[in-house]
Amino acid sequence: MSSKRGIGVSVFDLFINTNIYISLCAVLMVAQTDHFFELQYNSRLFYLFVFCATLCSYNFHWYLTPFAASGSPRIAWNHTHRRLLLGIYIVMLIASAVLALQLIGHWLPLSIGVLATFLYTAPKIPHKYFSLLSKIAIGKTLFLTFVWMYVTTALPVLVAGEEWTTAHTLFCASRFFLIYAICILFDYRDREADRMQGVKSMITWMSEKNILLIFLVALALFVISTVALSTQSFSTFSIILLLTPGGIVLGLYNYARKHFYDYLYYFVLDGLMMFSSLLTLLLRI
């Protein structure tokens, strides 16, 4: 029994640590955007591109993350499997490039997403010019939040060639502020490591009281923008499903500030970004 459990844990770690899970989260979030706005375009090609590009960028990011003896189990796992991360990165880089060529007609919105994604990881590249970015990246959490919102929410609308509406803006705002609230918890967990590495961010240098204030403001704006979607033909049930992960994030705030388990952050909190997407697609509202 214990050997089977050990195999199960190893497979689950592989699923999370090779970033397959977070890449699937991104695809589900795009699918929810498509569903709500009934977008008409080559969605299968775009889903594959988002999956490969996310897998590429995250493995590149983790490959460049330095090993720390006092770090999390994931840091140790990555250190042991660096060649695997590098291999996945190279394969997915090629796959992403091939898929991007098939989407070349949308090169401008795609380029914005690719550039923004690269700039988030760029400070980890071991070169003095890129390393300087970590010293000035005060808004790195906002930047990461923007990347996730843009790729999973705005980009599908732009690729589909839809005329931009108030509903699109509100949906982008709703997703942005939910993701930002989640990212605040990640930044809180990493703030000591960021301080030692000289990485600057708003959360790193804020007091506990101000961090809580920013977190609550983000969730309040999430609720306001989500509820406002009811004026844009979103059903009450849709609004409830969209609000659900926000309530869970709020409930986890105190616990997540005291317990830094990898599964809590890289499975539960990351998964909350796509939780309403999963519910929406399962229930087909």
C-alpha positions in Angstrom: 0.0 0.0 0.0 2.8 2.5 0.9 4.6 1.8 -2.4 1.5 2.6 -4.3 1.0 5.8 -2.4 4.6 6.7 -3.0 4.1 6.2 -6.8 1.0 8.2 -6.6 2.7 11.1 -4.9 5.6 11.0 -7.3 3.2 11.1 -10.3 1.3 14.0 -8.7 4.6 15.9 -8.0 5.6 15.3 -11.7 2.2 16.7 -12.8 2.6 19.8 -10.7 6.3 20.4 -10.9 6.7 20.1 -14.6 4.0 22.7 -14.9 1.5 20.6 -16.8 -1.2 21.5 -14.2 -0.7 25.3 -14.4 -0.7 25.0 -18.2 -4.0 23.2 -18.1 -5.4 25.9 -15.8 -4.5 28.5 -18.4 -6.4 26.6 -21.1 -9.5 26.2 -19.0 -9.5 29.9 -18.3 -9.4 30.6 -22.0 -12.2 28.1 -22.6 -14.3 29.9 -20.0 -13.7 33.2 -21.9 -14.7 31.6 -25.1 -17.8 30.1 -23.5 -19.2 33.3 -22.0 -18.6 35.4 -25.1 -19.3 32.7 -27.7 -16.1 33.5 -29.5 -15.7 32.1 -33.0 -12.2 31.3 -34.1 -9.7 28.3 -34.3 -10.0 27.7 -30.6 -8.3 24.3 -30.7 -5.1 25.8 -32.2 -5.2 28.6 -29.7 -5.7 26.3 -26.7 -2.7 24.2 -27.9 -0.6 27.4 -28.3 -1.5 28.6 -24.8 -0.8 25.2 -23.3 2.6 25.0 -25.0 3.6 28.6 -24.4 2.6 28.4 -20.7 4.5 25.1 -20.3 7.5 26.7 -22.0 7.6 29.9 -19.9 7.0 28.2 -16.6 9.7 25.5 -17.1 12.1 28.2 -18.2 11.2 30.3 -15.1 11.7 27.3 -12.7 14.9 26.2 -14.5 16.4 29.6 -13.7 15.2 29.6 -10.1 18.3 29.1 -7.9 18.5 26.2 -5.5 18.2 27.0 -1.8 18.8 24.4 0.9 16.2 26.0 3.0 13.7 26.2 0.2 10.5 24.3 -0.5 10.4 20.7 -1.6 9.6 22.0 -5.1 12.9 23.9 -5.2 14.7 20.7 -4.3 12.7 18.7 -6.8 13.5 21.2 -9.5 17.2 21.1 -8.6 17.2 17.3 -9.0 15.3 17.4 -12.3 16.9 20.5 -14.0 17.6 18.6 -17.2 14.0 17.6 -17.4 12.8 21.2 -17.0 15.3 22.3 -19.6 14.2 19.6 -22.0 10.5 20.4 -21.7 11.4 24.1 -22.1 13.2 23.5 -25.4 10.6 21.2 -26.8 7.8 23.6 -25.9 9.7 26.6 -27.2 9.9 24.9 -30.6 6.2 23.8 -30.4 5.1 27.3 -29.4 7.0 28.8 -32.3 5.4 26.4 -34.8 1.9 27.2 -33.5 2.6 30.9 -33.4 3.4 30.8 -37.1 -0.1 29.4 -37.7 -1.5 32.4 -35.8 0.8 34.9 -37.5 -2.3 36.9 -38.6 -2.6 38.0 -35.0 1.0 38.8 -34.5 0.5 42.1 -32.6 -1.7 40.9 -29.7 0.3 37.7 -29.5 3.6 39.6 -29.4 2.3 41.6 -26.4 1.6 38.5 -24.5 4.9 36.8 -25.4 6.9 39.9 -24.5 5.1 40.4 -21.2 5.7 36.8 -20.3 9.4 37.0 -21.1 9.9 40.2 -19.2 8.5 38.6 -16.0 11.1 35.8 -16.1 13.9 38.0 -17.6 15.3 39.1 -14.1 16.3 35.5 -13.4 18.5 35.3 -16.5 22.1 35.3 -15.3 23.2 38.4 -17.1 23.9 41.8 -15.6 21.4 43.7 -17.8 18.5 41.3 -17.0 19.5 41.0 -13.4 19.0 44.8 -13.0 15.3 44.3 -13.7 14.9 42.6 -10.3 16.1 45.7 -8.6 13.4 47.9 -10.2 10.5 45.5 -10.5 8.4 47.1 -7.8 5.2 46.0 -9.5 6.2 42.5 -10.4 3.0 41.0 -8.8 0.8 43.4 -10.8 2.9 42.5 -13.9 2.3 38.8 -13.5 -1.4 39.4 -12.8 -1.6 41.4 -16.0 0.1 38.6 -18.0 -2.4 36.0 -16.8 -5.4 38.2 -17.3 -4.2 39.3 -20.8 -3.4 35.8 -22.1 -6.5 34.1 -20.7 -9.1 36.8 -21.1 -8.2 39.7 -23.5 -6.1 37.8 -26.0 -8.9 35.3 -27.0 -11.2 38.2 -27.7 -8.6 40.0 -29.7 -7.7 36.8 -31.7 -11.4 36.2 -32.4 -11.6 39.7 -33.8 -14.5 40.6 -31.5 -15.5 44.2 -31.1 -14.5 45.2 -27.5 -17.4 45.8 -25.2 -18.1 46.8 -21.6 -18.7 43.2 -20.8 -15.1 42.3 -21.9 -13.7 45.1 -19.7 -15.6 43.9 -16.6 -14.7 40.3 -17.2 -11.0 41.3 -17.5 -11.3 43.3 -14.3 -13.0 40.5 -12.5 -10.3 38.0 -13.4 -7.4 40.5 -12.9 -8.4 41.3 -9.3 -9.0 37.6 -8.3 -5.6 36.6 -9.7 -4.0 39.6 -7.9 -5.4 38.6 -4.6 -4.0 35.1 -5.1 -0.6 36.5 -6.2 -0.5 38.6 -3.0 -0.4 35.4 -0.9 2.4 34.0 -3.1 4.4 37.2 -2.6 3.7 37.1 1.2 5.2 33.6 1.3 8.2 34.6 -0.8 8.9 38.0 0.8 11.9 36.8 3.0 13.5 35.1 0.0 12.9 38.2 -2.1 14.4 40.5 0.5 17.6 38.3 0.6 17.9 38.3 -3.2 17.2 42.1 -3.4 14.0 41.6 -5.4 11.7 44.5 -4.9 7.9 44.3 -4.8 5.2 46.2 -3.0 4.3 43.2 -0.8 7.9 42.5 0.2 8.3 45.8 2.1 4.7 46.4 3.3 3.5 45.9 6.9 1.0 43.1 7.7 -1.8 45.6 8.0 -1.2 47.1 4.6 -0.9 43.7 2.9 -4.3 42.8 4.4 -5.7 46.1 3.2 -4.4 45.6 -0.4 -5.7 42.0 -0.4 -9.2 43.1 0.8 -9.3 46.0 -1.7 -8.4 43.6 -4.5 -11.2 41.2 -3.5 -13.6 44.1 -3.2 -12.9 45.2 -6.7 -13.2 41.6 -7.8 -16.7 41.4 -6.3 -17.7 44.8 -7.7 -16.6 44.0 -11.3 -18.0 40.5 -11.2 -21.4 41.6 -9.9 -21.5 44.4 -12.5 -21.4 41.6 -15.2 -25.1 41.1 -14.3 -25.8 44.2 -16.3 -24.2 42.6 -19.3 -26.5 39.6 -19.7 -24.5 37.3 -17.3 -26.9 35.1 -15.4 -27.2 35.1 -11.6 -25.8 31.6 -11.5 -22.8 32.6 -13.7 -22.1 35.4 -11.2 -22.3 33.1 -8.3 -19.8 30.6 -9.9 -17.4 33.5 -10.8 -17.6 34.7 -7.2 -17.0 31.3 -5.6 -13.2 31.2 -5.8 -13.0 34.7 -4.3 -14.8 33.5 -1.2 -12.4 30.5 -0.9 -9.4 32.8 -1.3 -10.7 35.0 1.4 -11.3 32.0 3.7 -7.7 30.8 3.1 -6.0 34.1 3.8 -4.9 33.6 7.4 -4.1 29.9 6.9 -2.0 30.5 3.8 0.0 33.2 5.6 1.1 30.6 8.2 1.3 27.4 6.2 3.6 27.4 3.2 3.0 23.9 1.9 3.7 23.5 -1.8 0.5 21.7 -2.5 -1.5 24.5 -0.9 0.1 27.1 -3.2 0.8 25.2 -6.4 -2.3 23.1 -6.4 -5.0 24.8 -4.4 -4.3 28.5 -4.9 -3.1 28.1 -8.5 -6.2 26.0 -9.1 -8.5 28.7 -7.7 -7.6 30.8 -10.7 -9.4 28.3 -13.0 -12.0 26.9 -10.4 -14.9 28.9 -11.8 -13.8 28.0 -15.3 -14.0 24.3 -14.4 -17.4 24.7 -12.8 -18.7 26.8 -15.7 -17.6 24.2 -18.3 -18.9 21.2 -16.3 -22.3 22.8 -15.8 -22.4 24.5 -19.2 -24.4 27.5 -17.9 
